Amino acid sequence: MASFAALWPLFKDVLPRAKSMDPEDVRAVALSMDLPDGSLINGSGLKFSNFDLPQDPKDAGQNIRSAIGVWQWQSLGARQVYPANLATNDVAMVPLPEWSKR
């Protein structure tokens, strides 16, 4: 899902707005994108930091709205459980089986 969430805005939002498939045209559109948190299927958004005036130099050119969460396999399948603002379910705590305690 992380790969899909990263590529979907490229195909859905960036490439259709680019003047051409020239890398500089695609780059210009990508850097202008401003999708709020929750816009992508993994709960994140899309906004690249400014290369010239990054909020933090280590963030230069990075998607400052990307989000990585913790997933847990639960009865209904994989569910995001952390961070709280992206969680779809609470963490399920299951006791360890007896054989694992030996």
N, CA and C atoms as an extended XYZ file, in Angstrom:
306
Properties=species:S:1:pos:R:3:atomname:S:1:resname:S:1:resid:I:1 pbc="F F F"
N         0.823       -1.184        0.000 N   MET     1
C         0.000        0.000        0.000 CA  MET     1
C         0.871        1.252        0.000 C   MET     1
N         2.015        1.200        0.679 N   ALA     2
C         2.877        2.378        0.718 CA  ALA     2
C         3.330        2.769       -0.685 C   ALA     2
N         3.683        1.790       -1.494 N   SER     3
C         4.111        2.097       -2.865 CA  SER     3
C         2.965        2.672       -3.677 C   SER     3
N         1.787        2.098       -3.526 N   PHE     4
C         0.624        2.605       -4.251 CA  PHE     4
C         0.313        4.039       -3.825 C   PHE     4
N         0.344        4.290       -2.513 N   ALA     5
C         0.042        5.632       -2.007 CA  ALA     5
C         1.044        6.653       -2.533 C   ALA     5
N         2.270        6.233       -2.766 N   ALA     6
C         3.285        7.151       -3.281 CA  ALA     6
C         3.135        7.380       -4.787 C   ALA     6
N         2.740        6.351       -5.522 N   LEU     7
C         2.634        6.473       -6.975 CA  LEU     7
C         1.304        7.053       -7.446 C   LEU     7
N         0.239        6.818       -6.687 N   TRP     8
C        -1.078        7.273       -7.128 CA  TRP     8
C        -1.127        8.772       -7.419 C   TRP     8
N        -0.614        9.637       -6.550 N   PRO     9
C        -0.674       11.065       -6.890 CA  PRO     9
C         0.140       11.416       -8.138 C   PRO     9
N         1.183       10.647       -8.420 N   LEU    10
C         1.952       10.900       -9.638 CA  LEU    10
C         1.059       10.691      -10.860 C   LEU    10
N         0.353        9.553      -10.892 N   PHE    11
C        -0.477        9.235      -12.055 CA  PHE    11
C        -1.795       10.016      -12.071 C   PHE    11
N        -2.362       10.270      -10.905 N   LYS    12
C        -3.676       10.918      -10.838 CA  LYS    12
C        -3.588       12.446      -10.864 C   LYS    12
N        -2.584       13.010      -10.198 N   ASP    13
C        -2.533       14.460      -10.015 CA  ASP    13
C        -1.397       15.152      -10.762 C   ASP    13
N        -0.228       14.566      -10.750 N   VAL    14
C         0.943       15.249      -11.312 CA  VAL    14
C         1.009       15.129      -12.833 C   VAL    14
N         1.071       13.912      -13.357 N   LEU    15
C         1.246       13.736      -14.804 CA  LEU    15
C         0.132       14.383      -15.625 C   LEU    15
N        -1.142       14.287      -15.219 N   PRO    16
C        -2.175       14.958      -16.029 CA  PRO    16
C        -2.031       16.484      -16.085 C   PRO    16
N        -1.366       17.086      -15.108 N   ARG    17
C        -1.216       18.543      -15.079 CA  ARG    17
C         0.086       19.025      -15.735 C   ARG    17
N         1.006       18.101      -15.991 N   ALA    18
C         2.300       18.486      -16.572 CA  ALA    18
C         2.118       18.901      -18.034 C   ALA    18
N         2.853       19.945      -18.442 N   LYS    19
C         2.783       20.407      -19.828 CA  LYS    19
C         3.283       19.343      -20.791 C   LYS    19
N         4.265       18.559      -20.332 N   SER    20
C         4.821       17.485      -21.151 CA  SER    20
C         5.403       16.439      -20.200 C   SER    20
N         5.938       15.391      -20.750 N   MET    21
C         6.572       14.359      -19.938 CA  MET    21
C         8.053       14.676      -19.687 C   MET    21
N         8.466       15.865      -20.076 N   ASP    22
C         9.823       16.315      -19.794 CA  ASP    22
C        10.021       16.323      -18.272 C   ASP    22
N        11.122       15.782      -17.774 N   PRO    23
C        11.329       15.713      -16.321 CA  PRO    23
C        11.159       17.051      -15.601 C   PRO    23
N        11.587       18.144      -16.210 N   GLU    24
C        11.449       19.451      -15.547 CA  GLU    24
C         9.991       19.889      -15.451 C   GLU    24
N         9.178       19.573      -16.464 N   ASP    25
C         7.749       19.898      -16.401 CA  ASP    25
C         7.052       19.070      -15.330 C   ASP    25
N         7.383       17.788      -15.260 N   VAL    26
C         6.795       16.911      -14.256 CA  VAL    26
C         7.233       17.355      -12.860 C   VAL    26
N         8.504       17.680      -12.728 N   ARG    27
C         9.041       18.135      -11.433 CA  ARG    27
C         8.336       19.403      -10.958 C   ARG    27
N         8.131       20.341      -11.855 N   ALA    28
C         7.488       21.609      -11.478 CA  ALA    28
C         6.078       21.366      -10.931 C   ALA    28
N         5.332       20.487      -11.573 N   VAL    29
C         3.984       20.191      -11.090 CA  VAL    29
C         4.055       19.465       -9.752 C   VAL    29
N         4.938       18.487       -9.636 N   ALA    30
C         5.063       17.731       -8.385 CA  ALA    30
C         5.380       18.663       -7.217 C   ALA    30
N         6.296       19.586       -7.428 N   LEU    31
C         6.673       20.508       -6.352 CA  LEU    31
C         5.557       21.500       -6.014 C   LEU    31
N         4.599       21.680       -6.922 N   SER    32
C         3.499       22.610       -6.648 CA  SER    32
C         2.312       21.926       -5.961 C   SER    32
N         2.329       20.609       -5.857 N   MET    33
C         1.196       19.886       -5.278 CA  MET    33
C         1.027       20.219       -3.802 C   MET    33
N        -0.225       20.286       -3.377 N   ASP    34
C        -0.547       20.574       -1.980 CA  ASP    34
C        -1.799       19.777       -1.614 C   ASP    34
N        -1.604       18.503       -1.274 N   LEU    35
C        -2.717       17.642       -0.886 CA  LEU    35
C        -2.693       17.500        0.636 C   LEU    35
N        -3.784       17.826        1.305 N   PRO    36
C        -3.799       17.792        2.773 CA  PRO    36
C        -3.684       16.373        3.325 C   PRO    36
N        -3.303       16.283        4.599 N   ASP    37
C        -3.274       14.990        5.275 CA  ASP    37
C        -4.619       14.316        5.088 C   ASP    37
N        -4.581       13.009        4.861 N   GLY    38
C        -5.801       12.236        4.644 CA  GLY    38
C        -6.192       12.101        3.188 C   GLY    38
N        -5.482       12.761        2.290 N   SER    39
C        -5.813       12.694        0.864 CA  SER    39
C        -5.411       11.371        0.224 C   SER    39
N        -4.386       10.757        0.727 N   LEU    40
C        -3.897        9.505        0.158 CA  LEU    40
C        -4.431        8.319        0.955 C   LEU    40
N        -4.425        7.143        0.354 N   ILE    41
C        -5.055        5.993        0.996 CA  ILE    41
C        -4.369        5.553        2.282 C   ILE    41
N        -3.149        5.970        2.502 N   ASN    42
C        -2.469        5.603        3.751 CA  ASN    42
C        -2.615        6.688        4.820 C   ASN    42
N        -3.451        7.689        4.557 N   GLY    43
C        -3.698        8.738        5.534 CA  GLY    43
C        -2.785        9.940        5.427 C   GLY    43
N        -1.810        9.881        4.564 N   SER    44
C        -0.881       10.998        4.446 CA  SER    44
C        -1.356       11.993        3.394 C   SER    44
N        -0.571       13.029        3.198 N   GLY    45
C        -0.840       14.038        2.188 CA  GLY    45
C         0.388       14.204        1.310 C   GLY    45
N         0.415       15.271        0.557 N   LEU    46
C         1.545       15.499       -0.347 CA  LEU    46
C         1.870       16.978       -0.408 C   LEU    46
N         3.056       17.328        0.026 N   LYS    47
C         3.586       18.683       -0.114 CA  LYS    47
C         5.095       18.573        0.030 C   LYS    47
N         5.783       18.916       -1.029 N   PHE    48
C         7.237       18.860       -0.987 CA  PHE    48
C         7.788       20.132       -0.368 C   PHE    48
N         8.807       19.961        0.452 N   SER    49
C         9.433       21.138        1.053 CA  SER    49
C        10.161       21.918       -0.028 C   SER    49
N        10.349       23.184        0.236 N   ASN    50
C        11.022       24.081       -0.692 CA  ASN    50
C        12.516       23.774       -0.687 C   ASN    50
N        13.077       23.561       -1.867 N   PHE    51
C        14.517       23.283       -1.953 CA  PHE    51
C        15.340       24.484       -1.511 C   PHE    51
N        14.841       25.688       -1.793 N   ASP    52
C        15.607       26.891       -1.492 CA  ASP    52
C        15.514       27.295       -0.027 C   ASP    52
N        14.335       27.134        0.551 N   LEU    53
C        14.118       27.542        1.940 CA  LEU    53
C        13.467       26.407        2.738 C   LEU    53
N        14.135       25.271        2.859 N   PRO    54
C        13.504       24.167        3.590 CA  PRO    54
C        13.300       24.529        5.059 C   PRO    54
N        12.206       24.015        5.614 N   GLN    55
C        11.930       24.232        7.029 CA  GLN    55
C        13.080       23.644        7.859 C   GLN    55
N        13.599       22.557        7.418 N   ASP    56
C        14.722       21.888        8.055 CA  ASP    56
C        15.576       21.370        6.899 C   ASP    56
N        16.861       21.677        6.847 N   PRO    57
C        17.692       21.274        5.698 CA  PRO    57
C        17.600       19.790        5.348 C   PRO    57
N        17.390       18.926        6.335 N   LYS    58
C        17.295       17.498        6.021 CA  LYS    58
C        16.004       17.177        5.269 C   LYS    58
N        15.028       18.096        5.288 N   ASP    59
C        13.759       17.891        4.599 CA  ASP    59
C        13.748       18.416        3.167 C   ASP    59
N        14.824       18.997        2.697 N   ALA    60
C        14.846       19.600        1.362 CA  ALA    60
C        14.386       18.607        0.310 C   ALA    60
N        13.302       18.949       -0.374 N   GLY    61
C        12.781       18.113       -1.448 CA  GLY    61
C        11.972       16.919       -0.989 C   GLY    61
N        11.737       16.776        0.303 N   GLN    62
C        10.986       15.631        0.823 CA  GLN    62
C         9.498       15.967        0.925 C   GLN    62
N         8.672       14.944        0.856 N   ASN    63
C         7.239       15.120        1.107 CA  ASN    63
C         7.071       15.273        2.613 C   ASN    63
N         6.805       16.472        3.047 N   ILE    64
C         6.726       16.733        4.485 CA  ILE    64
C         5.376       16.309        5.067 C   ILE    64
N         4.487       15.772        4.231 N   ARG    65
C         3.211       15.248        4.719 CA  ARG    65
C         3.136       13.728        4.613 C   ARG    65
N         4.269       13.099        4.334 N   SER    66
C         4.243       11.638        4.274 CA  SER    66
C         4.060       11.097        5.686 C   SER    66
N         3.475        9.936        5.767 N   ALA    67
C         3.221        9.339        7.077 CA  ALA    67
C         3.460        7.838        6.992 C   ALA    67
N         4.121        7.334        7.989 N   ILE    68
C         4.336        5.903        8.093 CA  ILE    68
C         3.709        5.466        9.399 C   ILE    68
N         2.945        4.429        9.341 N   GLY    69
C         2.272        3.960       10.538 CA  GLY    69
C         2.646        2.535       10.879 C   GLY    69
N         2.118        2.087       11.986 N   VAL    70
C         2.302        0.712       12.433 CA  VAL    70
C         1.011       -0.043       12.122 C   VAL    70
N         1.161       -1.169       11.465 N   TRP    71
C         0.027       -2.001       11.095 CA  TRP    71
C         0.048       -3.273       11.917 C   TRP    71
N        -1.134       -3.810       12.176 N   GLN    72
C        -1.249       -5.054       12.930 CA  GLN    72
C        -2.282       -5.934       12.230 C   GLN    72
N        -1.948       -7.214       12.116 N   TRP    73
C        -2.907       -8.137       11.530 CA  TRP    73
C        -3.950       -8.446       12.587 C   TRP    73
N        -5.207       -8.172       12.273 N   GLN    74
C        -6.310       -8.418       13.195 CA  GLN    74
C        -7.335       -9.299       12.488 C   GLN    74
N        -8.413       -9.644       13.156 N   SER    75
C        -9.385      -10.588       12.596 CA  SER    75
C        -9.931      -10.157       11.235 C   SER    75
N       -10.017       -8.879       10.989 N   LEU    76
C       -10.548       -8.383        9.718 CA  LEU    76
C        -9.464       -8.121        8.681 C   LEU    76
N        -8.229       -8.418        9.015 N   GLY    77
C        -7.118       -8.154        8.110 CA  GLY    77
C        -6.172       -7.139        8.717 C   GLY    77
N        -5.294       -6.585        7.893 N   ALA    78
C        -4.308       -5.621        8.379 CA  ALA    78
C        -4.999       -4.302        8.710 C   ALA    78
N        -4.685       -3.756        9.870 N   ARG    79
C        -5.263       -2.491       10.312 CA  ARG    79
C        -4.159       -1.590       10.836 C   ARG    79
N        -4.271       -0.302       10.546 N   GLN    80
C        -3.294        0.645       11.058 CA  GLN    80
C        -3.655        0.979       12.496 C   GLN    80
N        -2.652        0.870       13.381 N   VAL    81
C        -2.904        1.079       14.807 CA  VAL    81
C        -2.098        2.229       15.410 C   VAL    81
N        -1.190        2.810       14.653 N   TYR    82
C        -0.371        3.919       15.154 CA  TYR    82
C         0.164        4.702       13.972 C   TYR    82
N         0.281        6.005       14.072 N   PRO    83
C        -0.053        6.921       15.152 CA  PRO    83
C        -1.565        7.113       15.258 C   PRO    83
N        -1.982        7.673       16.368 N   ALA    84
C        -3.405        7.801       16.674 CA  ALA    84
C        -4.175        8.548       15.592 C   ALA    84
N        -3.583        9.569       15.017 N   ASN    85
C        -4.315       10.363       14.012 CA  ASN    85
C        -4.539        9.606       12.703 C   ASN    85
N        -3.824        8.505       12.493 N   LEU    86
C        -4.011        7.698       11.289 CA  LEU    86
C        -4.600        6.329       11.584 C   LEU    86
N        -4.747        5.990       12.859 N   ALA    87
C        -5.187        4.652       13.247 CA  ALA    87
C        -6.619        4.382       12.806 C   ALA    87
N        -6.832        3.182       12.288 N   THR    88
C        -8.175        2.731       11.942 CA  THR    88
C        -8.715        1.801       13.019 C   THR    88
N        -7.847        1.277       13.850 N   ASN    89
C        -8.227        0.374       14.938 CA  ASN    89
C        -7.279        0.579       16.113 C   ASN    89
N        -7.721        0.129       17.286 N   ASP    90
C        -6.844        0.110       18.453 CA  ASP    90
C        -5.920       -1.092       18.353 C   ASP    90
N        -4.798       -1.038       19.058 N   VAL    91
C        -3.891       -2.182       19.121 CA  VAL    91
C        -4.626       -3.313       19.821 C   VAL    91
N        -4.554       -4.503       19.247 N   ALA    92
C        -5.172       -5.675       19.879 CA  ALA    92
C        -4.096       -6.416       20.659 C   ALA    92
N        -4.278       -6.488       21.956 N   MET    93
C        -3.329       -7.198       22.806 CA  MET    93
C        -3.869       -8.607       23.038 C   MET    93
N        -3.107       -9.587       22.628 N   VAL    94
C        -3.503      -10.984       22.758 CA  VAL    94
C        -2.492      -11.675       23.646 C   VAL    94
N        -2.952      -12.450       24.655 N   PRO    95
C        -1.990      -13.134       25.524 CA  PRO    95
C        -1.166      -14.149       24.733 C   PRO    95
N         0.081      -14.295       25.112 N   LEU    96
C         0.940      -15.287       24.472 CA  LEU    96
C         0.454      -16.691       24.827 C   LEU    96
N         0.585      -17.646       23.905 N   PRO    97
C         0.193      -19.017       24.236 CA  PRO    97
C         1.125      -19.608       25.292 C   PRO    97
N         0.630      -20.573       26.030 N   GLU    98
C         1.417      -21.193       27.105 CA  GLU    98
C         2.747      -21.746       26.625 C   GLU    98
N         2.751      -22.355       25.428 N   TRP    99
C         3.982      -22.981       24.941 CA  TRP    99
C         5.104      -21.955       24.749 C   TRP    99
N         4.748      -20.691       24.537 N   SER   100
C         5.773      -19.674       24.312 CA  SER   100
C         6.437      -19.210       25.600 C   SER   100
N         5.863      -19.573       26.730 N   LYS   101
C         6.374      -19.126       28.031 CA  LYS   101
C         7.392      -20.081       28.611 C   LYS   101
N         7.619      -21.192       27.968 N   ARG   102
C         8.561      -22.187       28.506 CA  ARG   102
C         9.987      -21.816       28.237 C   ARG   102
